[in-house]
Amino acid sequence: MDLQKHTDAPVAELRASDADRDRIAEILREALAEGRLTADEHAERVEGVLAAKTVGELEVFIRDLPAAHQRAAGPAYTPVPPRPTPGAIPPEADANVVAVFSSAVRRGRWRAGRRIHAYSVFGSVEIDLSEAIFEYQQVVIKAVSVFGDVQIRVPENVSLRGTGGGVLGNFEVDTLDSVESDAPVVYVDGWAVLGNVEACPRRGKRVADILDRVQSKVDRKLERVQDKVDRKLRKHLGH
């Protein structure tokens, strides 16, 4: 039994990614070069693009431009497959977290490998990835609970998938879809036999290195756009 939870949101309500912002910024740059926007209008719209939170908010800045009606608006990410890429994850565990009539916790700043095994027998296991360092994009967590409890927490900006079931127990994974193409993907597989296995995001916790990379890309893009604007203005004033 697979208890994945799915939500279908309109495209306009999806969180905007860096790729979405790059697409809109490129349309604005072309509009500036074609004379459809003034330098001030371009700068104002680029500022709004950086502050936009959703795909719908981004589309507002180009709805009066021809390119907006030529390019289909949509999410700039590829849906995460329900299973890991074949051969990407080795069968051997990088780490084992075991609790037998006891408790075991893995949290804080630690390096998450490609495969983690969690076993709880009349005990409790907590695996908290909210501050972990992801060295690999795909991480598999095998969770088995027998008269026990396994709790898994992940950052809210990663993708999360789960496949498993419960035998007089509970196996529950809150499905997540990150809009960042390079975000880690955590797959939770396992069983709960008269026990409990749960995996969900820890709200307010995000993978910092993804944010750093996204911000760096945005900064570089802005620098290129500003440089082109400056050259165009200097050329225009020179004439």
Secondary structure in CASP SS format (residue, H / E / C, confidence):
PFRMAT SS
TARGET T0000
AUTHOR 0000-0000-0000
METHOD secondary structure of the structure
MODEL  1
M C 1.00
D C 1.00
L C 1.00
Q C 1.00
K C 1.00
H C 1.00
T C 1.00
D C 1.00
A C 1.00
P C 1.00
V H 1.00
A H 1.00
E H 1.00
L C 1.00
R E 1.00
A C 1.00
S C 1.00
D H 1.00
A H 1.00
D H 1.00
R H 1.00
D H 1.00
R H 1.00
I H 1.00
A H 1.00
E H 1.00
I H 1.00
L H 1.00
R H 1.00
E H 1.00
A H 1.00
L H 1.00
A H 1.00
E C 1.00
G C 1.00
R C 1.00
L C 1.00
T C 1.00
A H 1.00
D H 1.00
E H 1.00
H H 1.00
A H 1.00
E H 1.00
R H 1.00
V H 1.00
E H 1.00
G H 1.00
V H 1.00
L H 1.00
A H 1.00
A C 1.00
K C 1.00
T E 1.00
V H 1.00
G H 1.00
E H 1.00
L H 1.00
E H 1.00
V H 1.00
F H 1.00
I H 1.00
R C 1.00
D C 1.00
L C 1.00
P H 1.00
A H 1.00
A H 1.00
H H 1.00
Q C 1.00
R C 1.00
A C 1.00
A C 1.00
G C 1.00
P C 1.00
A C 1.00
Y C 1.00
T C 1.00
P C 1.00
V C 1.00
P C 1.00
P C 1.00
R C 1.00
P C 1.00
T C 1.00
P C 1.00
G C 1.00
A C 1.00
I C 1.00
P C 1.00
P C 1.00
E C 1.00
A C 1.00
D C 1.00
A E 1.00
N E 1.00
V E 1.00
V E 1.00
A E 1.00
V E 1.00
F C 1.00
S C 1.00
S E 1.00
A E 1.00
V E 1.00
R E 1.00
R C 1.00
G C 1.00
R C 1.00
W C 1.00
R E 1.00
A E 1.00
G C 1.00
R C 1.00
R E 1.00
I E 1.00
H E 1.00
A E 1.00
Y E 1.00
S E 1.00
V E 1.00
F C 1.00
G C 1.00
S E 1.00
V E 1.00
E E 1.00
I E 1.00
D E 1.00
L C 1.00
S C 1.00
E C 1.00
A C 1.00
I E 1.00
F E 1.00
E C 1.00
Y C 1.00
Q C 1.00
Q E 1.00
V E 1.00
V E 1.00
I E 1.00
K E 1.00
A E 1.00
V E 1.00
S E 1.00
V E 1.00
F C 1.00
G C 1.00
D E 1.00
V E 1.00
Q E 1.00
I E 1.00
R E 1.00
V E 1.00
P E 1.00
E C 1.00
N C 1.00
V C 1.00
S E 1.00
L E 1.00
R E 1.00
G E 1.00
T E 1.00
G E 1.00
G E 1.00
G E 1.00
V E 1.00
L C 1.00
G C 1.00
N E 1.00
F E 1.00
E E 1.00
V E 1.00
D C 1.00
T C 1.00
L E 1.00
D C 1.00
S C 1.00
V C 1.00
E C 1.00
S C 1.00
D C 1.00
A C 1.00
P C 1.00
V E 1.00
V E 1.00
Y E 1.00
V E 1.00
D E 1.00
G E 1.00
W E 1.00
A E 1.00
V E 1.00
L C 1.00
G C 1.00
N E 1.00
V E 1.00
E E 1.00
A E 1.00
C E 1.00
P E 1.00
R E 1.00
R C 1.00
G C 1.00
K C 1.00
R C 1.00
V C 1.00
A H 1.00
D H 1.00
I H 1.00
L H 1.00
D H 1.00
R H 1.00
V H 1.00
Q H 1.00
S H 1.00
K H 1.00
V H 1.00
D H 1.00
R H 1.00
K H 1.00
L H 1.00
E H 1.00
R H 1.00
V H 1.00
Q H 1.00
D H 1.00
K H 1.00
V H 1.00
D H 1.00
R H 1.00
K H 1.00
L H 1.00
R H 1.00
K H 1.00
H H 1.00
L H 1.00
G H 1.00
H C 1.00
END
